């Protein structure tokens, strides 16, 4: 069977259960970031790697500064989903020998500007040649307090589902210049007990079912209530991907206080209740949701 027939989710379901692990790994492959026990303190070591591929995540004519920015910000969006603080980054650059030196310099300028935005030190990496498209891979290490880490798997029946910002239309250049919701995530976990969270990189239609499966629950959403970017449709909001907003589950007892305090703290950034978590036996809407799927 070829990967285009298998799809990303089924491929990972075959691979992840067989990866080696040990007791110090609190959360491993399959969540937004890996969390590893830190014996010297009350914090987890947080690890994440991500990449951008020419022709998949950016076009060859894209501004190299923007490509470097996006390459750094993609793993940081996963840090936001875990409410973690990034500290160090490693860069792997894989390009053709025909690549212009000026393009590479601009890539690293974009990487550096994005890292400086969150006070991250770029501490090393690797370069390699290829006959194929350019690839920039970024690995990030940081920390999160045990009391504030959020996984995909903690959602509970009757939890309210909230999404930050607006969805859809990210492919109209905005996907190259986004800022991960790390500040918002850190504020959320300082003031509220979030049960589960994920960043919307592959679209609501792909990432919401992932959160629900990890939490062993179903979901019900009001499509008409989805917060849309200008000129975006409901279908765009569900299926396009690369919004890099946060989707999280919280007890309905805290929803009113959350919305009131959010408006005070982030008056220019919408926070929208889009639905709730329900028992798996009562799943509604899941069959009509679909986001970006790798290898398809």
C-alpha positions in Angstrom: 0.0 0.0 0.0 1.3 3.4 -0.9 1.3 6.4 1.5 -1.2 8.3 -0.7 -3.6 5.4 0.0 -2.7 5.1 3.7 -2.7 8.8 4.8 -0.8 10.4 7.6 -3.1 9.3 10.5 -3.0 5.6 9.6 0.7 5.7 8.9 1.4 7.2 12.4 -1.0 4.7 14.0 1.3 1.9 12.6 4.6 3.6 13.5 4.2 5.3 16.9 3.3 2.3 19.1 6.6 0.7 18.2 8.9 3.6 19.0 11.3 3.0 22.0 10.5 5.0 25.2 11.3 4.9 28.9 9.6 6.0 32.1 11.1 9.5 32.0 8.9 10.3 29.0 5.7 11.8 30.2 4.2 12.5 26.8 5.9 11.2 23.6 5.2 10.9 19.9 1.6 11.6 19.1 1.0 14.9 21.0 2.0 18.4 19.9 5.3 18.2 21.8 7.3 15.6 23.7 7.5 16.1 27.5 10.3 14.5 29.5 10.7 14.3 33.2 13.2 16.8 34.7 14.5 15.2 38.0 15.8 18.5 39.2 12.7 20.6 39.2 8.9 21.0 38.8 9.2 21.4 35.0 9.1 19.2 32.0 11.7 19.4 29.3 9.8 20.1 26.1 11.0 19.0 22.7 9.6 19.6 19.2 10.8 19.4 15.6 9.0 20.6 12.5 9.9 21.5 8.9 8.9 23.5 5.8 9.3 21.9 2.4 9.4 23.8 -0.9 6.3 23.2 -2.9 4.4 22.0 0.2 4.7 24.8 2.8 6.0 27.6 0.6 6.4 28.3 -3.1 9.8 28.8 -4.8 9.0 32.5 -5.4 8.1 33.2 -1.8 10.2 35.8 0.1 13.0 33.9 1.8 12.7 36.1 4.9 9.1 34.9 5.3 10.1 31.3 4.7 12.7 31.5 7.5 10.1 33.1 9.8 7.6 30.4 9.1 10.1 27.6 9.6 10.8 28.8 13.1 7.3 29.7 14.0 5.8 26.3 13.1 7.3 24.3 16.0 6.6 27.3 18.3 2.9 26.9 17.5 3.1 23.4 19.0 4.8 24.9 22.1 1.8 27.2 22.4 -0.5 24.2 22.3 1.4 22.7 25.2 1.7 26.1 27.0 5.4 25.7 27.0 8.3 28.3 26.9 10.8 27.8 24.0 14.5 28.4 24.8 16.8 26.8 22.2 16.6 25.9 18.6 18.6 23.8 16.1 18.3 24.4 12.3 18.8 21.8 9.6 19.0 23.3 6.1 18.7 20.9 3.1 19.2 22.7 -0.3 20.4 22.2 -3.8 24.0 23.2 -4.7 22.4 25.6 -7.2 20.8 27.6 -4.4 21.9 31.2 -4.2 23.9 32.3 -1.2 21.7 35.4 -0.8 18.6 33.2 -0.5 20.2 31.2 2.3 21.2 34.4 4.1 17.7 35.7 4.0 16.4 32.4 5.3 18.6 32.7 8.3 17.6 36.3 8.8 14.0 35.3 8.9 14.8 32.4 11.3 16.7 34.8 13.6 14.0 37.5 13.6 11.4 34.8 14.6 13.7 33.4 17.3 14.3 36.9 18.7 10.6 37.4 18.9 10.5 34.8 21.7 14.0 35.2 23.0 15.2 31.9 21.6 18.9 31.1 21.1 19.8 29.3 17.9 22.5 27.0 19.1 23.5 24.9 16.1 22.2 22.5 13.4 23.2 20.9 10.1 23.4 21.6 6.4 23.1 19.1 3.6 22.8 19.0 -0.2 19.9 17.6 -2.1 18.7 17.1 -5.7 15.1 17.7 -4.5 13.2 20.7 -3.1 14.6 22.9 -0.3 13.8 21.8 3.3 14.3 23.8 6.5 13.8 21.8 9.7 13.8 23.4 13.1 14.1 21.6 16.4 13.2 23.5 19.6 13.8 22.7 23.3 12.2 24.5 26.3 10.2 23.9 29.4 6.7 23.9 30.9 5.7 23.8 34.5 4.0 20.5 35.5 1.0 22.4 36.8 0.5 24.2 33.5 1.2 21.7 30.7 -1.7 20.8 28.5 -2.1 17.8 26.2 -4.6 16.7 23.6 -5.9 13.9 25.8 -7.5 15.6 28.8 -10.8 16.7 27.3 -14.0 15.8 29.2 -17.6 15.3 28.2 -19.5 18.6 28.3 -16.4 20.7 28.0 -16.8 23.9 26.0 -14.6 24.2 22.9 -13.0 27.6 22.2 -10.9 28.8 19.3 -8.6 31.9 19.3 -8.6 34.4 16.4 -10.2 33.8 13.0 -10.1 30.8 10.7 -9.7 30.3 6.9 -7.9 32.1 4.1 -4.4 31.5 5.6 -3.0 30.5 2.2 -3.4 34.2 1.1 0.1 34.9 2.4 -0.9 35.1 6.0 0.5 31.6 6.6 4.0 32.9 6.1 3.8 35.7 8.7 1.8 34.3 11.6 2.8 34.7 15.3 2.2 31.6 17.5 -0.2 32.1 20.4 2.4 31.5 23.1 1.6 34.6 25.1 -2.1 33.8 25.0 -1.5 30.2 25.9 0.7 31.1 28.9 -2.0 33.6 30.1 -4.7 30.9 29.8 -2.8 28.3 31.8 -1.9 30.8 34.5 -5.5 31.8 35.0 -7.6 28.7 34.0 -7.5 25.0 34.1 -7.6 23.9 30.5 -8.4 20.2 29.9 -7.0 19.8 26.4 -5.5 21.9 23.7 -4.1 21.7 20.1 -2.9 24.2 17.5 -4.8 24.3 14.2 -2.1 23.6 11.7 -3.9 21.1 9.5 -7.3 22.7 9.8 -10.2 22.4 12.2 -11.5 19.4 10.3 -8.3 17.5 10.9 -7.2 18.8 14.3 -10.4 18.7 16.3 -11.0 15.0 15.6 -7.4 14.4 16.7 -8.1 16.1 20.1 -11.3 14.2 20.4 -9.7 10.8 19.7 -6.9 11.5 22.1 -9.5 12.5 24.8 -11.7 9.5 23.9 -14.7 11.7 23.4 -16.9 13.0 20.5 -17.6 16.6 19.6 -20.5 18.8 18.4 -19.7 22.1 16.7 -21.9 24.9 15.4 -20.4 25.6 11.9 -22.3 28.9 11.6 -20.5 30.2 14.7 -17.0 29.7 13.3 -15.0 33.0 13.4 -14.0 33.6 9.8 -11.3 35.7 8.2 -12.3 38.2 5.6 -13.4 36.5 2.4 -13.1 33.0 4.0 -16.0 30.5 3.9 -17.0 28.0 6.5 -15.5 25.3 4.3 -12.2 27.3 4.2 -12.2 27.5 8.0 -12.7 23.8 8.4 -10.4 22.4 5.7 -7.7 24.8 4.6 -5.3 24.6 7.5 -2.3 26.7 8.5 -4.4 29.0 10.8 -2.0 28.3 13.7 -4.8 29.3 16.2 -5.5 27.5 19.5 -8.4 25.1 20.0 -8.9 24.2 23.6 -11.4 22.5 25.9 -12.5 24.0 29.3 -15.2 23.3 31.8 -18.4 25.2 31.0 -18.3 26.5 34.6 -15.4 28.7 33.7 -16.6 29.8 30.3 -18.3 33.1 31.2 -15.3 34.2 33.4 -12.9 33.2 30.6 -14.7 35.3 28.0 -15.0 38.3 30.2 -11.3 38.3 31.2 -10.1 37.5 27.7 -11.8 40.6 26.3 -10.0 42.7 28.9 -6.6 41.1 28.2 -6.8 40.6 24.5 -9.3 43.1 23.2 -8.2 42.8 19.6 -8.2 39.0 19.4 -11.5 37.2 19.2 -12.2 34.1 21.4 -15.1 32.1 20.2 -17.0 29.2 21.6 -17.6 26.8 18.7 -19.1 23.8 20.4 -18.6 21.2 23.0 -17.3 17.7 23.7 -19.8 14.9 23.9 -19.8 11.1 24.4 -18.3 9.1 21.5 -21.6 7.3 21.1 -23.3 10.6 20.2 -20.7 11.9 17.8 -22.2 14.5 15.4 -20.5 16.5 12.6 -17.3 14.4 12.7 -18.0 12.7 9.4 -18.4 16.0 7.6 -15.1 17.5 8.8 -11.9 17.1 6.9 -8.7 19.1 6.9 -5.3 18.9 5.3 -3.9 15.3 5.1 -0.3 14.7 4.3 0.5 12.2 1.5 -3.0 12.5 0.0 
